[in-house]
Amino acid sequence: MIVPLNALRPGDRGIVVNILGGPTARQRLVGMGLTPGATVQIIESHQYGPIIISVGGVRFAIGRGMATKVMIRKL
């Protein structure tokens, strides 16, 4: 099932399948390592505030709006 990154819960893992949005948003996400084929794990996600993710062993904070642009195949 393919879902946006913000739909995952702490502990969930998935593979990036697509990045939506304009070139600036895409460039920012790619800079974090969120490229198609990359494995992502949700570390922290609360009702409000950023989502803490791990990509390639590196942790990043990503805003909820930006997270809706990253499409994930849940593992």
FENWO-V562011 format. One record per helix or strand. SS is the DSSP state (hx for helix, st for strand). FROM is the first residue (numbers start at 0). TO is the last residue. If there is no record, write none. Layout:
[[SS FROM TO] [SS FROM TO]]
This chain:
[[st 1 3] [hx 4 6] [st 12 18] [hx 22 30] [st 38 43] [st 50 54] [st 57 61] [hx 63 66] [st 69 73]]
